[in-house]
């Protein structure tokens, strides 16, 4: 299932042009949307690959949203695994109080993060535990890959084939 989703996102994230009988692939900045309602959540420019959880069940690099992305599969409980991508910025809305219980990232507090348009839970926002003391802003977002869709792929689904 994850392979099919990542393959579809990979194919949708590459723009291919044909010139002089040669095929050239161009990576583009891509908007990343809520899969449920289509609201803008982030951009491929904000993807960060440097936040690594030691609790990952599996990790792999995949070309998604027009760039190489580090995907981490994290265990939410004994029955579900969640593939996440980390972002330096997102439009998702943090809810509830900061928690340090069972954080996937040591020395970070977390909050659930929802889509601002439809309210669907799409991931988590993480903040260093010492941020409250030193006042720096070093938050990041871990968004569930199942909740995301690229604008290029979405546009390909709704294009009129006769235009």
N, C-alpha and C positions, 0 to 999 in steps of 0.2 A: 504494500500500500504506500509506504513512504517512498519507495523507489519510483512508483508511477507518478506520484505528486512531484517529486524532485525532477523527474524526467520532463514532465509537462511544463514545469516552471523554467527548466533549463531551455527547452525548445522555444518557449515564449519570450525569453529574455534576450535572445540573440537576434539581431537584425541582420539579414543577409541581403547583399546587393550583388547583382550580376553586371559586370562591366568587362567588355572585351573577352567574353567567354571565360572569365575567371570569377571565382566566388570569393568575396571578401566579407569578413565578419567584423562588426563594429560594436563595441561595448558602449552602452548609453546609460546616463543617469535614469533611474526608473523610480516612479512613485510606487509605494507599497501600500496596499489597501486592505481594509477589513474584508475578509472573504464573505461574511454574512451580508453586509449592507453596502460595501463599496466606498466607505468613508476613508479619506487619506489618513494613514497612520504614521508613515515615515517616508524616507527616501533611501535608495541604495547608497547614497553618499554618507549616510550615518551608520552604516553597518561597521561594526568593529569586531575584529577577530582575536583580540588580545585578552578578553575576559574568559578564562577557562575554569570550569568547575571540576574539582577533583572527584565529584560524585557522578560524573558522566558514565552512563552504562555503555555508551558507544559514541564515537566522534568520527566525523569524516568531512572532507572538503568537497564542495559541490559548486558548480557554476549556477548561481541563481540570481535573478534580478540584474543580469548583465555583468556580474563580477564573481570572483572566487570567494566563497563564503564558508566559514567554519561552522558546521552544524553539530550541536551537542544533543545527545538523547539522554534526557534526565528521567529518573523514576519518581513519579508523584506518589505512588503507593504500590502495593504488591501486584496490582493488575494493569497499571497503565504506564506507558513511557511517552514522554513528550519531547519531540524534536524542537529545539529552540535556536534562535539566531539572536545575537546581542547587538544592540544599537546604542549609540551615544545620545540620540534624541528620538522622541516619539510623541505623537499627539494623544496617546492613550492617557486616560485619567486614573491616577492612583486612588484607591479607596481603602477604607478601614485604617487601622493604626499600624505603625511600624512593628514588625515582628522579627525576632532573631531565632525563633524556634525552627529547627530543621532547615536552615538556609543552605542552598546549594553552593553558595559562595561564602567561604569562611570570612569572618570579620565584616560582613555586610548584613544590614537589616533589609527587610523586603516588605512590599505591599502588593496586593493584587492590582492589576491594571486592566481597565475596561475600555472598549471602544467608546469615544465621546458621542457617537451618533445613535448606536443601537443598544449599548450597554452590555454587549457580549464580553465575557472575560477573554482577553487575548494574550495575557502574559503577566509579567511582574516587573516592578521597578526596584532597583537595588541601590542602597546608599551605604557608604562606609560607616561602621559603628562609631568611629571617632569624628565623623563629619560635624556632628552637633557641637563638638568642642572647638575645632579649629575653623569652622565656618566656610570651608572650601566646598565647591560643588563638584563632586566626582560621581554623580549618579549614572547608572546605565539601565537599559531596558532589556529584558529577556522575553522575546515574543515567540509564541507558539507558532511554528511553521504551518500547522493545520489551519490556523486562523488568518493566514496571509495570502494575498494574491497580487501578482504584479499587474500594473496598469496595461502593459503591452499584451499580456496574455488575455486579460479581460477584454481589451479592445478587439482582439482577434475573434473572440466569441460572439461579439455583437455587430461585426461589420456586415454590410450588405454585399453579398457576393456579386451583385449585378452592377456595382459602381466602379 
